[in-house]
Amino acid sequence: MAPTTVIVVSRYRLLPTAAQETGLVEHCALARYVWNLAVEQHSHWQPGRAWAPNYIEQARQLTEARAEFYWLRAGSQTVQQQALRDFAQAMRNFFGGTHRRPTWRKAGRHEGFRQVGVRPEHVRKLNRRTGRVWAPKVGWVQFRWTRAVAAGVKSYRVTRDRAGRWHVAFAVVPEPIAAPSTGEIVGVDRGVAVSAALSTGEFLHCPGLSEREQRRLRKLQRCLARARRGSNRRGRVKAAIAKLKARAVDRRKDWVEKTSTDLARRFDLIRVEDLNIRGMTGSARGTVVRPGRNVRQKAGLNRGILAAGWGRLVARLEHKAPGRVEKINPAFTSQTCSVCGHCASENRESQAVFRCVACGHQANADVNAARNIAAGRAVTARGGRALAGPANREPQLGPPSAA
């Protein structure tokens, strides 16, 4: 399968007026409605049993529906057609095995629409702090000009998060960060207590909510549990909770961007563990017949893993340093001595202390695991070592050759 082009978005804060916000909300609602109709048509599809309409057929049906229903005709046709194109691309990704099957979009959670065919005159800079973008049937909408918009932008996506904030994201193909050509290799061990420990001995912590913010979040969650469904009070409490959680997400994304850029600039090769994060953060509730054990403890661990930004950090490293990120088998990296190679569960005394029972080497447990990752080896269950890379050899630094 041919590699896909990595598209990264540059996001800006939108500043719509009250009238413009009404139009943006209508675009989001109609784009979500069209998307859900496409999902419903494909929900009955089975290989060899039923036929599902393609984009051309769905676009023809959309034209007929717009001619019949005035409320659908009042929205932008380009926005609705683009929702069908996005769904068709999502189905192609699903059949290609790169993504999961597209599912329903929910109001209040999936608020957004995409616009393609953007020309240079559709994005303008007003002053040092403000720019504006043209939205169909809405007009010029201002946004905060925090950095220059990349040249050659062809599309953008408007979204609204749960905190009620509007954003516009311009899709661009990013330039990779050049390797320093120093030959240095770093291992990154991701954890909960320490978000990322480097083989150099550095500890990186993903910022979250402060103690004061966490207390306020717990108080709001208790208020939400007592609020009556559908009441105005419940809506205000939910908005306050969403605002706090959005603040934590912004801090995590900012930390990931800065950390990934720093690692890509400092090291030629970055080695991480090949972790199945989706499986690790699965629920432990089980079923009625076979209920799970330690469900609350597992839920807390899942929140800690997701709050550390494990997956986003590796994804951004692969975007900024393509070909220089290597994933190795994580088996027993935390129980193996990075000095003598002895593997035993007794080596790991606690979460932070590692003391080898064979050679007496003592170090921080996360740093010791990061050094094993940097060495490119993993210990199998039978005690043998496996080098990272294809054919058990060290990978070449720099871009891959044409051969």
C-alpha positions as CSV (number, residue, x, y, z in Angstrom):
1,M,0.0,0.0,0.0
2,A,1.4,3.4,-0.9
3,P,2.2,5.7,2.0
4,T,-0.3,8.5,2.5
5,T,0.6,12.1,2.6
6,V,0.6,13.4,6.2
7,I,-1.6,16.5,6.6
8,V,-1.2,18.6,9.7
9,V,-3.5,21.5,10.5
10,S,-2.7,25.0,11.8
11,R,-5.5,25.9,14.1
12,Y,-6.7,29.5,14.9
13,R,-9.4,30.8,17.3
14,L,-12.4,32.1,15.4
15,L,-14.2,35.2,16.6
16,P,-17.7,35.1,15.0
17,T,-20.4,37.6,15.7
18,A,-23.8,36.4,17.1
19,A,-25.3,36.4,13.6
20,Q,-22.3,34.6,12.1
21,E,-22.4,32.0,14.9
22,T,-26.0,31.2,14.0
23,G,-24.9,30.5,10.4
24,L,-22.0,28.4,11.5
25,V,-24.2,26.3,13.8
26,E,-26.6,25.7,11.0
27,H,-23.7,24.5,8.7
28,C,-22.5,22.1,11.4
29,A,-26.0,20.7,12.0
30,L,-26.7,20.1,8.3
31,A,-23.3,18.6,7.7
32,R,-23.8,16.3,10.6
33,Y,-27.3,15.4,9.3
34,V,-26.0,14.5,5.8
35,W,-23.1,12.5,7.3
36,N,-25.5,10.5,9.5
37,L,-27.8,9.8,6.6
38,A,-24.8,8.3,4.7
39,V,-23.9,6.2,7.8
40,E,-27.5,4.9,7.9
41,Q,-27.4,3.9,4.3
42,H,-24.1,2.0,4.8
43,S,-25.2,0.5,8.1
44,H,-27.2,-2.2,6.3
45,W,-24.4,-3.1,4.0
46,Q,-23.0,-6.6,4.1
47,P,-20.4,-8.1,1.8
48,G,-22.2,-9.8,-1.0
49,R,-25.7,-9.2,0.5
50,A,-26.7,-5.6,0.0
51,W,-25.7,-2.6,-2.2
52,A,-24.7,0.7,-0.7
53,P,-24.8,3.9,-2.7
54,N,-21.5,5.6,-3.7
55,Y,-20.8,9.3,-3.6
56,I,-22.3,10.0,-7.0
57,E,-25.6,8.4,-6.1
58,Q,-25.6,10.1,-2.7
59,A,-24.9,13.5,-4.3
60,R,-27.9,12.9,-6.7
61,Q,-30.1,12.1,-3.7
62,L,-28.9,15.2,-1.9
63,T,-29.9,17.4,-4.9
64,E,-33.4,15.9,-4.9
65,A,-33.7,16.4,-1.1
66,R,-32.6,20.0,-1.4
67,A,-35.2,20.6,-4.0
68,E,-37.9,19.2,-1.8
69,F,-37.0,20.5,1.7
70,Y,-36.5,24.2,2.2
71,W,-34.6,23.9,5.4
72,L,-32.0,21.8,3.7
73,R,-31.9,24.1,0.8
74,A,-31.2,27.0,3.1
75,G,-27.8,25.6,4.0
76,S,-24.7,25.7,1.9
77,Q,-24.6,23.0,-0.9
78,T,-20.8,22.9,-0.9
79,V,-20.7,22.2,2.8
80,Q,-23.2,19.3,2.5
81,Q,-21.5,17.8,-0.6
82,Q,-18.2,18.0,1.2
83,A,-19.7,16.0,4.1
84,L,-20.5,13.3,1.6
85,R,-17.0,13.4,0.1
86,D,-15.5,13.1,3.6
87,F,-17.7,10.1,4.3
88,A,-16.7,8.4,1.0
89,Q,-13.0,9.0,1.9
90,A,-13.7,7.6,5.4
91,M,-15.2,4.4,3.8
92,R,-12.1,4.0,1.5
93,N,-9.9,4.3,4.5
94,F,-11.9,1.7,6.3
95,F,-11.7,-0.7,3.4
96,G,-8.0,0.0,3.1
97,G,-7.5,-1.1,6.7
98,T,-6.0,2.2,7.9
99,H,-9.0,3.5,9.9
100,R,-12.0,2.3,11.7
101,R,-15.5,2.3,10.2
102,P,-17.1,5.7,10.2
103,T,-19.8,6.1,12.9
104,W,-22.6,8.4,13.9
105,R,-21.9,12.1,14.7
106,K,-23.5,13.5,17.8
107,A,-24.8,17.0,18.4
108,G,-22.6,18.9,20.9
109,R,-19.7,16.5,20.4
110,H,-19.0,16.5,16.7
111,E,-19.6,20.1,15.6
112,G,-17.8,21.1,12.5
113,F,-17.7,21.3,8.7
114,R,-15.0,21.4,6.0
115,Q,-14.6,23.8,3.1
116,V,-12.4,23.0,0.1
117,G,-11.4,25.0,-3.0
118,V,-10.0,27.8,-0.8
119,R,-8.3,30.5,-2.9
120,P,-5.6,32.9,-1.5
121,E,-8.1,35.8,-1.5
122,H,-10.3,33.9,0.9
123,V,-7.8,34.3,3.8
124,R,-6.6,37.8,4.6
125,K,-4.7,39.5,7.3
126,L,-6.3,42.6,8.9
127,N,-3.6,43.6,11.4
128,R,-1.0,42.2,13.6
129,R,-3.5,40.2,15.8
130,T,-6.5,39.6,13.5
131,G,-7.2,37.9,10.2
132,R,-10.4,36.9,8.5
133,V,-11.6,33.9,6.4
134,W,-14.5,33.6,4.0
135,A,-17.2,31.1,5.0
136,P,-20.1,30.2,2.6
137,K,-23.4,32.0,3.3
138,V,-21.8,33.5,6.4
139,G,-19.3,36.0,5.0
140,W,-16.0,37.2,6.4
141,V,-15.3,35.7,9.9
142,Q,-12.5,37.1,11.9
143,F,-9.9,34.9,13.7
144,R,-6.9,35.5,15.9
145,W,-3.7,35.8,13.8
146,T,-1.3,34.0,16.1
147,R,1.1,33.0,13.3
148,A,1.2,33.3,9.5
149,V,-1.0,31.1,7.5
150,A,1.0,28.8,5.3
151,A,1.0,29.4,1.6
152,G,-0.9,27.1,-0.7
153,V,-3.8,26.3,1.7
154,K,-6.6,24.6,-0.3
155,S,-9.0,23.7,2.5
156,Y,-10.0,24.5,6.1
157,R,-12.2,23.0,8.7
158,V,-14.4,25.0,11.2
159,T,-15.1,23.3,14.5
160,R,-16.7,24.1,17.9
161,D,-15.5,22.3,21.0
162,R,-17.6,21.4,24.0
163,A,-16.6,24.6,25.7
164,G,-18.3,26.6,23.0
165,R,-15.1,27.9,21.4
166,W,-14.9,28.2,17.6
167,H,-11.7,27.3,15.7
168,V,-10.6,27.3,12.1
169,A,-7.9,24.8,11.0
170,F,-6.0,25.2,7.7
171,A,-4.7,21.9,6.2
172,V,-1.1,22.1,5.0
173,V,1.7,19.6,4.2
174,P,4.4,20.3,6.9
175,E,8.1,20.5,6.2
176,P,10.0,17.8,8.2
177,I,12.5,18.9,10.8
178,A,16.0,18.2,9.7
179,A,18.1,15.8,11.7
180,P,21.1,17.2,13.6
181,S,23.4,14.6,12.1
182,T,25.1,14.0,15.4
183,G,24.4,10.2,15.4
184,E,22.7,10.5,18.8
185,I,19.9,8.0,19.7
186,V,17.4,8.5,22.4
187,G,14.9,6.1,24.0
188,V,11.6,7.4,25.3
189,D,9.8,5.5,28.0
190,R,6.2,6.6,28.5
191,G,4.5,6.3,31.9
192,V,1.8,7.7,34.1
193,A,3.8,9.2,37.0
194,V,6.4,10.4,34.6
195,S,4.9,11.2,31.2
196,A,8.1,10.6,29.3
197,A,11.5,9.5,30.6
198,L,14.5,9.8,28.3
199,S,17.6,7.6,28.2
200,T,19.6,10.8,28.8
201,G,18.1,10.9,32.3
202,E,15.6,13.7,31.6
203,F,12.0,13.6,33.0
204,L,9.2,15.2,31.0
205,H,5.9,15.8,32.7
206,C,2.7,16.6,30.7
207,P,0.9,19.5,32.4
208,G,-2.7,19.0,33.5
209,L,-5.1,20.8,35.8
210,S,-3.8,22.4,39.0
211,E,-4.9,21.3,42.4
212,R,-7.3,24.2,42.6
213,E,-8.8,23.3,39.2
214,Q,-9.1,19.7,40.1
215,R,-11.0,20.6,43.3
216,R,-13.3,22.8,41.2
217,L,-13.8,20.0,38.7
218,R,-14.8,17.5,41.4
219,K,-17.3,20.1,42.8
220,L,-18.8,20.7,39.4
221,Q,-19.2,16.9,38.8
222,R,-21.0,16.6,42.1
223,C,-23.3,19.4,41.1
224,L,-23.9,17.7,37.7
225,A,-24.9,14.5,39.4
226,R,-27.6,16.4,41.4
227,A,-28.9,18.6,38.6
228,R,-32.1,17.6,36.9
229,R,-31.8,16.5,33.3
230,G,-32.9,19.2,30.8
231,S,-32.6,22.0,33.3
232,N,-30.8,25.3,32.7
233,R,-28.6,24.6,35.7
234,R,-27.4,21.3,34.3
235,G,-26.5,23.1,31.0
236,R,-24.4,25.7,32.9
237,V,-22.6,23.1,34.9
238,K,-21.8,21.0,31.8
239,A,-20.4,24.1,30.1
240,A,-18.2,24.9,33.1
241,I,-16.9,21.3,33.2
242,A,-16.2,21.4,29.4
243,K,-14.3,24.7,29.8
244,L,-12.0,23.1,32.5
245,K,-11.4,19.9,30.4
246,A,-10.7,22.0,27.3
247,R,-8.0,23.8,29.3
248,A,-6.4,20.5,30.1
249,V,-6.5,19.4,26.5
250,D,-4.9,22.7,25.3
251,R,-2.1,22.3,27.8
252,R,-1.5,18.7,26.7
253,K,-1.4,19.5,23.0
254,D,1.0,22.4,23.7
255,W,3.3,20.1,25.6
256,V,3.2,17.5,22.9
257,E,4.1,20.0,20.2
258,K,7.0,21.5,22.1
259,T,8.3,18.1,23.3
260,S,8.1,16.5,19.8
261,T,9.8,19.5,18.2
262,D,12.6,19.4,20.8
263,L,13.3,15.7,20.4
264,A,13.2,15.9,16.6
265,R,15.8,18.7,16.6
266,R,18.2,17.1,19.2
267,F,18.4,13.4,18.1
268,D,18.9,11.6,14.9
269,L,17.0,8.5,15.9
270,I,14.1,8.3,18.4
271,R,13.1,4.9,19.7
272,V,9.8,4.3,21.5
273,E,7.8,1.3,22.7
274,D,5.3,-0.2,20.3
275,L,2.3,0.0,22.6
276,N,-1.3,-0.9,21.9
277,I,-2.8,2.1,23.6
278,R,-6.3,1.4,22.5
279,G,-6.1,-2.0,24.1
280,M,-4.4,-0.8,27.2
281,T,-7.1,1.8,27.9
282,G,-10.1,-0.5,27.3
283,S,-12.7,-0.8,30.0
284,A,-12.5,-3.5,32.6
285,R,-16.2,-3.6,33.4
286,G,-16.7,-7.0,31.7
287,T,-20.2,-8.4,31.2
288,V,-23.1,-9.3,33.5
289,V,-22.1,-13.0,33.3
290,R,-18.4,-12.3,33.8
291,P,-18.0,-8.9,35.6
292,G,-14.6,-7.3,35.7
293,R,-12.3,-6.8,38.6
294,N,-10.7,-3.6,40.0
295,V,-12.9,-1.6,37.6
296,R,-12.4,1.7,39.4
297,Q,-8.7,1.3,39.6
298,K,-8.5,0.4,35.9
299,A,-10.6,3.4,35.1
300,G,-8.1,5.7,37.0
301,L,-5.2,4.1,35.1
302,N,-6.9,4.7,31.8
303,R,-7.4,8.4,32.6
304,G,-3.8,8.7,33.6
305,I,-2.6,7.1,30.3
306,L,-4.8,9.3,28.2
307,A,-3.9,12.4,30.1
308,A,-0.2,11.7,29.4
309,G,-0.7,12.0,25.7
310,W,1.2,8.8,24.8
311,G,-0.3,8.3,21.3
312,R,-0.3,12.0,20.3
313,L,3.4,12.3,21.2
314,V,4.5,9.5,19.0
315,A,2.2,10.6,16.2
316,R,3.6,14.1,16.1
317,L,7.2,12.7,16.3
318,E,6.4,10.6,13.2
319,H,5.1,13.8,11.5
320,K,8.1,15.9,12.3
321,A,10.8,13.3,12.0
322,P,9.6,10.9,9.3
323,G,11.8,7.8,9.0
324,R,13.6,8.6,12.3
325,V,11.1,7.2,14.7
326,E,11.5,3.5,15.5
327,K,9.1,1.3,17.6
328,I,10.5,-1.7,19.4
329,N,8.9,-4.6,21.3
330,P,8.1,-3.4,24.9
331,A,8.5,-6.8,26.5
332,F,10.4,-6.8,29.8
333,T,12.1,-3.5,29.1
334,S,11.3,-2.3,32.6
335,Q,12.7,-5.5,34.3
336,T,15.9,-5.8,32.3
337,C,19.2,-4.3,33.6
338,S,20.6,-1.8,31.1
339,V,24.1,-2.6,32.2
340,C,24.4,-6.4,32.4
341,G,21.2,-7.4,30.7
342,H,19.8,-9.5,33.5
343,C,16.0,-9.9,33.4
344,A,14.1,-10.6,36.6
345,S,10.9,-9.3,38.1
346,E,12.8,-8.7,41.4
347,N,14.9,-6.0,39.7
348,R,11.9,-3.6,39.7
349,E,11.6,-2.8,43.4
350,S,8.9,-0.1,43.0
351,Q,7.6,2.3,40.5
352,A,10.7,4.5,40.6
353,V,13.5,2.3,41.9
354,F,15.4,-0.3,39.9
355,R,18.1,-2.4,41.5
356,C,19.6,-5.3,39.6
357,V,19.9,-8.4,41.7
358,A,22.8,-9.7,39.5
359,C,25.2,-6.8,39.2
360,G,23.8,-4.4,41.8
361,H,23.2,-1.6,39.3
362,Q,20.7,1.0,40.7
363,A,18.9,3.7,38.8
364,N,15.5,5.2,38.2
365,A,13.2,2.5,36.8
366,D,11.9,4.7,34.0
367,V,15.4,5.9,32.9
368,N,16.6,2.3,33.0
369,A,13.7,1.2,30.7
370,A,14.4,4.2,28.4
371,R,18.1,3.1,28.1
372,N,16.9,-0.4,27.1
373,I,14.7,1.2,24.5
374,A,17.5,3.3,23.2
375,A,19.7,0.2,22.8
376,G,17.1,-1.2,20.5
377,R,16.6,-4.4,22.2
378,A,13.8,-6.2,23.9
379,V,13.9,-9.3,26.0
380,T,11.6,-12.1,25.0
381,A,9.7,-14.3,27.4
382,R,12.4,-17.0,26.9
383,G,15.2,-14.7,27.9
384,G,16.7,-14.1,24.5
385,R,17.3,-10.6,23.1
386,A,15.9,-9.3,19.9
387,L,17.4,-6.3,18.1
388,A,15.1,-3.6,16.8
389,G,14.8,-2.9,13.1
390,P,14.3,-5.2,10.1
391,A,16.4,-8.3,9.9
392,N,17.7,-7.7,13.5
393,R,20.1,-5.0,12.4
394,E,20.6,-1.3,13.3
395,P,18.7,1.0,11.0
396,Q,20.5,3.5,8.9
397,L,20.2,7.1,9.9
398,G,18.7,9.6,7.6
399,P,16.2,9.2,4.8
400,P,15.7,5.8,3.3
401,S,17.5,5.1,0.0
402,A,15.8,4.6,-3.3
403,A,16.8,0.9,-3.2
